[in-house]
Amino acid sequence: MATTTTTWSIDWMTASTQTINGFSEVVLSAGWRLTGTDGTYTSAIYNTSTFPEPQQGGTYTPYADLTEQQVLSWVWENGVDKDAAEASVTAQVEAQANPPVINPPLPWASTQTASV
């Protein structure tokens, strides 16, 4: 059985045009993707996560200084179970490689053409 490699990415973010608690360009949500592949089969999960507003006196990273890894950490801290999502994508890839259900040919169907 091939090993499934998973990759997380942030595809887009929304940010406030208003100042929130003294901070500008506060990220409100992000669209993320988790892709799994074994080199032959691929599966992906797409979703959106929303984030709480930063509090005055709290930590804040300016929008221009954010990293994808930092935003992904917010995704996992705000309701996305990283391990469960990776297990789901891995199971989807494995199901493609080894289908649990198939459509075999009908046993009475002949692949030979009858002569007349």
matplotlib code that plots the C-alpha trace (Angstrom):
import matplotlib.pyplot as plt

x = [0.0, 1.4, 1.8, -0.5, 1.2, -1.1, -0.6, -2.4, -2.8, -4.6, -6.3, -7.8, -8.5, -10.9, -9.8, -11.7, -11.4, -12.4, -10.2, -11.2, -10.0, -7.3, -6.0, -6.3, -6.7, -7.8, -8.3, -11.9, -11.9, -9.7, -10.4, -8.3, -7.6, -6.2, -4.9, -3.8, -2.0, -0.2, 1.3, -1.5, -4.7, -5.6, -8.4, -9.0, -11.1, -12.0, -13.6, -13.7, -12.8, -13.7, -11.6, -12.3, -11.4, -8.1, -8.6, -7.0, -3.6, -3.6, -1.2, -1.6, 0.4, 0.0, -1.6, 1.6, 3.6, 1.3, 2.6, 0.6, 1.7, 0.4, -3.0, -3.2, -2.6, -5.7, -7.7, -6.7, -7.3, -10.8, -12.6, -10.7, -9.3, -6.1, -5.5, -9.1, -9.0, -5.8, -7.1, -10.3, -8.3, -5.9, -9.0, -10.4, -7.1, -6.9, -10.5, -9.7, -6.6, -8.6, -12.3, -14.5, -17.3, -16.9, -19.1, -18.0, -19.4, -22.5, -21.7, -24.1, -23.0, -20.8, -17.9, -18.0, -20.3, -22.6, -22.2, -25.3]
y = [0.0, 3.4, 6.2, 9.2, 12.6, 15.4, 19.1, 22.0, 25.4, 28.7, 29.7, 33.1, 35.3, 38.1, 41.1, 44.0, 47.4, 48.9, 49.2, 46.5, 47.0, 49.3, 46.9, 47.3, 44.6, 42.1, 38.6, 37.6, 34.3, 32.0, 29.4, 26.4, 23.1, 19.8, 17.6, 14.0, 11.9, 8.6, 9.6, 7.9, 8.9, 12.3, 13.6, 17.0, 18.8, 22.5, 24.6, 28.0, 29.0, 32.2, 33.7, 35.7, 39.4, 40.3, 41.9, 45.2, 44.4, 41.0, 39.6, 40.8, 40.2, 42.8, 41.4, 41.9, 39.9, 36.9, 33.5, 30.6, 28.5, 31.1, 31.2, 27.4, 27.4, 29.6, 27.1, 24.3, 26.4, 27.3, 24.1, 22.1, 18.8, 18.5, 14.8, 13.8, 15.8, 14.2, 10.7, 11.4, 12.5, 9.5, 7.2, 8.7, 8.1, 4.6, 3.9, 5.1, 2.7, -0.2, 0.4, -1.1, -1.5, -2.4, -3.0, -6.3, -7.5, -9.5, -13.2, -14.1, -11.5, -12.9, -11.0, -13.2, -12.4, -15.3, -16.5, -16.7]
z = [0.0, -1.0, 1.6, 1.3, 1.6, 2.8, 2.1, 3.7, 2.0, 2.4, -0.9, 0.1, 3.1, 3.9, 6.0, 7.5, 5.9, 9.3, 12.3, 14.9, 18.5, 17.3, 14.6, 10.8, 8.1, 10.6, 9.0, 9.4, 7.5, 5.3, 2.7, 3.2, 1.3, 2.4, -0.4, -0.1, -2.8, -3.0, -6.4, -8.3, -6.6, -5.1, -2.9, -1.3, 1.3, 0.9, 3.6, 5.2, 8.7, 10.6, 13.3, 16.4, 16.5, 18.2, 21.6, 22.6, 24.2, 22.6, 20.1, 16.5, 13.4, 10.6, 7.5, 5.4, 7.9, 8.1, 7.1, 5.7, 8.6, 11.1, 9.4, 9.2, 13.0, 13.4, 11.2, 13.6, 16.7, 15.5, 15.0, 12.4, 13.7, 11.8, 12.5, 11.7, 8.4, 7.4, 8.3, 6.2, 3.1, 3.5, 3.7, 0.6, -1.3, 0.0, -1.1, -4.6, -4.7, -3.2, -3.8, -1.1, -3.7, -7.3, -10.4, -11.8, -15.1, -14.9, -14.7, -17.4, -19.8, -22.5, -23.9, -27.1, -30.0, -31.0, -34.6, -36.8]

ax = plt.figure().add_subplot(projection="3d")
ax.plot(x, y, z, "-o")
ax.set_aspect("equal")
plt.show()
